[in-house]
């Protein structure tokens, strides 16, 4: 099975579009593409995409908030529901939300373990409100 074909190709963008040396917009494929697609779905707020009103978890609404155990559970359930909508993801194995540090509990790491169609288990880690996203 060709992972690139299975998980598709999309435009590479972090904070903005990335250009190649020739000036074209860079693309991303395979597992890195699915990682970015998951991140976009998690960060996008429901109702912000007109033709897909139920798309997104809306993690941005938790920025600068201290995350309680109940909130972690709510976020994890919403992530599981949303990722079930992606045909490339067979199932969500685990969702972990942990504070980056005791002094900044509003900054947290999000770790996902998912079973991907035709690939198996994969782990992805995100720092949603950190400088690397």
Buried (B, 14 or more C-beta within 10 A) or exposed (E): EEBEEBBBEBEBEEEEEBEEEEEEEEEBBBBEBBBBBBBEBBBBEBEEEEEEEEBBBBBBEBEEEEBEEEEBEBBBEBBBEBBEEBEBBBEBEEBBBEBBEEEEEEBBBBBBBBEBBEBEEBEBEBEBBEEEE
